[in-house]
Structure formats: structure tokens, C-alpha cells
């Protein structure tokens, strides 16, 4: 019995039950985050609203699914930013429908209003507007979706994945 209790205490101390994403002095998330972080009371309203009310084009989502080989995505967003509040839940809905493996192939970084983090996770990545979704194929950047769509989020993502000509909304 003592061994079981010791094992339980060790497990709890090594694996915190409620690992919290840091927040800045205004209560906004800052640093690495996951979808579950957006289900906290402070963020849940906007996240669920945009997630539930977005109706992706499922034909395009099917094409996205076919083009996800060797794809990873790095996202920078702000929980203070209206565009991030709209686009991040939509991204989750589209990519979940496409069976994207978030655990292996997705990292989300919440930034402050200067688009930075205390650990400078944005350094060298030219993050000017949020949200910015950077798509990589086998580690090489293949395109970015920035702030809002040219056509629709899913159509823009598909163009990036297929290597078709695509310029995000601020690319000149």
C-alpha cells in the first residue's frame, strides 16, 4: 500500500494536474497554448461562438485532408485580438474535420500586444500581424495565412498546401 501511495504522490508531483499557460498583467494568455486553454471561462465565449458558427466547405476540407502529408503548423495569435478570436476557432474546426494531428504537428503561441512572448518565441519569424499560421512541409516553410482570408480560410489553406500561387492579405 505504501508503494502505491508513494507512486501516486510521485506521479502527481511530476505531472501537474492543471498546467497553466502564463497570462500577462491584463489576463491574456502568453506563451504556448492548446485548444483546452480557450475553454477557460475568460476565453470560452468567443472561442465557442466562432467554432460552432463556422460552416467550413467540406469539399475543400476533404482536399485539405489529402494534402496534409508532412505538414506542420506554427500559429501566433493574441487572446486580445479580434482577428485571432475569429480565425483561431475556425482553424481548429477546419483542421479537425481534415483529421489533422494537432498533438504531433501543431504549436500555438499566444503573444502580447507587441506580438512577443517573454521567451521571444516569435524571434526571427517576422510576426507582424496576428493570427499568423505558418505552414511547413518537412520543416521548410511553404506559406502563411495572416489575419484574414483572401477567399475563405479553407480555400487559402488548400492553396498553401498544394503549392499554388498564394499571397496572404499583407503580402505584396
PyMOL commands that set and color helices and strands:
alter all, ss='L'
color gray80, all
select helices_A, chain A and resi 2-14+35-39+41-53+58-66+82-97+102-105+153-162
alter helices_A, ss='H'
color red, helices_A
select strands_A, chain A and resi 31-33+71-77+106-110+132-137+140-146
alter strands_A, ss='S'
color yellow, strands_A
deselect
rebuild
show_as cartoon
